[in-house]
Amino acid sequence: MKKNDKRDQSKKKLRQKQKTASSERSADQKKENQTARKKKRQNPSEKQRQARKPTTKKPLKKQAQQKQLKAKRKPNGKKKSGSSGRLKKRKLKLFMVEISLTLAVFLGLFFLVSFFTFKVVQTQGYSMTPTLNDRDQLFVNKLGKIEHFDLVCIKEPGTNELLVRRVIGLPGDRLEYKADQLYINETEKVERYLSAGMAQNGDVQFTEDFTLFELTKEKQVPEKSYFVLGDNRPYATDSRHFGFVSEKEIVGVVKFRIFPFHTMTVF
């Protein structure tokens, strides 16, 4: 009996040892499995990585969103460019308006000043040759003081045609021509401006003899009137034909010739 008891006890001990060993093994396996799972989580496999990678749908959505944003921005850019173009057009219009206004004011002032102060006149014909030629451009001072032998621009009595002639008689003067010699108030006057014409005329008398009374029935030049002659005496139309020139019919005093440029002259 004692032997049987000892055998039973030894068997029990073996079973307990086997149980403890198996439990230890199962615990070790659990630990190994847990560590393996942790490693897998920390170092995922290629399949898991591919599975975790984002799909191509998301970047496509982002691209679509970016395209939409660009499409929205483009019209704004057009608006900005359109607004800038409008601003430029407005500035150009304002600039053109300013230029036109300044030109209009300048021209208005120019014509206003010229109306009262000066005038540019073109000669017609050959009554003043060789001093002036046909189509010469002359600057006429409307405010100039008239003196003996000045060149003046006048309106021809009866026709109002603009002529340029030389003043021989002032108001109150007594005039006479005798043998190509001028006498003003019984005083002999030298006319150097006629020397070229008289030389071309030769021995023929250049200015016909006359007295103021023979031509006009006046002993002296009336007040506010003038007696004028052309430098080309044999062919000129002047006060010997149309009489005295009133002060109102005188435009101004010729100061210089401005055209042709090569013949510019101050008188």
Secondary structure as the mmCIF struct_conf table of DSSP 4:
data_model
#
loop_
_struct_conf.conf_type_id
_struct_conf.id
_struct_conf.beg_label_comp_id
_struct_conf.beg_label_asym_id
_struct_conf.beg_label_seq_id
_struct_conf.end_label_comp_id
_struct_conf.end_label_asym_id
_struct_conf.end_label_seq_id
HELX_RH_AL_P HELX_RH_AL_P1 LYS A 2 GLN A 42
BEND BEND1 ASN A 43 ASN A 43
HELX_RH_AL_P HELX_RH_AL_P2 GLU A 46 ARG A 52
BEND BEND2 LYS A 53 LYS A 53
HELX_LH_PP_P HELX_LH_PP_P1 PRO A 54 THR A 55
TURN_TY1_P TURN_TY1_P1 THR A 56 THR A 56
HELX_RH_AL_P HELX_RH_AL_P3 LYS A 57 THR A 117
STRN STRN1 PHE A 118 GLN A 122
BEND BEND3 GLY A 125 TYR A 126
TURN_TY1_P TURN_TY1_P2 SER A 127 THR A 131
BEND BEND4 LEU A 132 LEU A 132
TURN_TY1_P TURN_TY1_P3 ASP A 134 ARG A 135
STRN STRN2 GLN A 137 ASN A 141
TURN_TY1_P TURN_TY1_P4 LYS A 142 LEU A 143
HELX_LH_PP_P HELX_LH_PP_P2 GLY A 144 ILE A 146
TURN_TY1_P TURN_TY1_P5 HIS A 148 PHE A 149
STRN STRN3 LEU A 151 LYS A 155
HELX_LH_PP_P HELX_LH_PP_P3 GLU A 156 GLU A 156
TURN_TY1_P TURN_TY1_P6 PRO A 157 THR A 159
STRN STRN4 LEU A 162 GLY A 169
TURN_TY1_P TURN_TY1_P7 PRO A 171 GLY A 172
STRN STRN5 LEU A 175 LYS A 178
TURN_TY1_P TURN_TY1_P8 ALA A 179 ASP A 180
STRN STRN6 GLN A 181 ILE A 184
TURN_TY1_P TURN_TY1_P9 ASN A 185 GLU A 186
STRN STRN7 THR A 187 LYS A 189
HELX_RH_3T_P HELX_RH_3T_P1 ARG A 192 LEU A 194
HELX_RH_AL_P HELX_RH_AL_P4 SER A 195 ASN A 201
TURN_TY1_P TURN_TY1_P10 GLY A 202 ASP A 203
BEND BEND5 VAL A 204 VAL A 204
BEND BEND6 PHE A 206 THR A 207
STRN STRN8 PHE A 210 THR A 211
HELX_RH_AL_P HELX_RH_AL_P5 LEU A 212 THR A 216
BEND BEND7 LYS A 217 LYS A 217
BEND BEND8 LYS A 219 GLN A 220
HELX_LH_PP_P HELX_LH_PP_P4 VAL A 221 PRO A 222
TURN_TY1_P TURN_TY1_P11 GLU A 223 LYS A 224
STRN STRN9 SER A 225 LEU A 229
BEND BEND9 ASP A 231 ASN A 232
TURN_TY1_P TURN_TY1_P12 ARG A 233 TYR A 235
BEND BEND10 ASP A 238 ASP A 238
HELX_RH_AL_P HELX_RH_AL_P6 SER A 239 PHE A 242
STRN STRN10 VAL A 245 SER A 246
HELX_RH_3T_P HELX_RH_3T_P2 GLU A 247 GLU A 249
STRN STRN11 ILE A 250 PHE A 259
BEND BEND11 PRO A 260 PRO A 260
HELX_RH_3T_P HELX_RH_3T_P3 PHE A 261 THR A 263
STRN STRN12 THR A 265 VAL A 266
#
